[in-house]
Amino acid sequence: KQKEQLLQVIAQQKGLFLEDGVSAFILKRSERDLSQLLRVLDKLDHASLTEKRKLTIPFTKKILNW
């Protein structure tokens, strides 16, 4: 739960809104070390800005090829 909260805080600092379900999904599918999680957030941040979409589980799956 701590990493999930950390992901949400970092996402918020980037101007992203990361719902509980999306952050839990990322933690289940991604490597759990902080540097990898930050890379995932950066990729999602860039994609959401480019496509002007909010972070949902389907969008996250599409962007990260999960």
N, C-alpha and C positions, 0 to 999 in steps of 0.2 A: 504493500500500500504506500510505503514511503516513496518508492521510485515513481509510482503513478502520480503522486502529488507533486513530486519534483518535475516530472514531465509537464504537468499542467502549469506550474509556475513559470517554467522556462518558455513554454509556448505562449503564455500570456505576455511575457516580456517581449516576445517577438511580435505581439499583436494578433496572435492566433487564439481561437477558442477551441480548446480540446475537451470534448465531452468525456465523462467517465468511461463510457463504453469504448471510445476510440483509444484512449490511453491504455486501458486494460488490453485491448486487442494488440496494440503495438508491443506491449510488454510480453504478451504470449508468443508473438511471432518473431520478435527481434532478439538479437543478442542483448544480454542485459547489462553489459558494461556501459558506463556513462558516455564514453566517447562515441560508441556506436549509436546509442540513443540520440545523442546530439546530432549526429550525421543524418539520422532518419528524420528528425525534426526539421533540420535545414532543408532537406529534400522536399518534405511536405510543405514547408513554408514557401519555397520557391514555386512549387507546382500550384499551390492554392492562389498565390498572387498572379501567376501567369494565366491560369484558367478562370480566375475570379470565382472560385468555389470554396465553400466551407469544408472543414475536415469532417468527413463522415467515414464510416467503415468501408462502404463500397469505393469511395474515392481513394482512401488509403490503400486498399487492395490493388486498385488499378495502378496507382503511382509506384508502389513498391513491388509490383508483380507477385503478389502473394495469392 
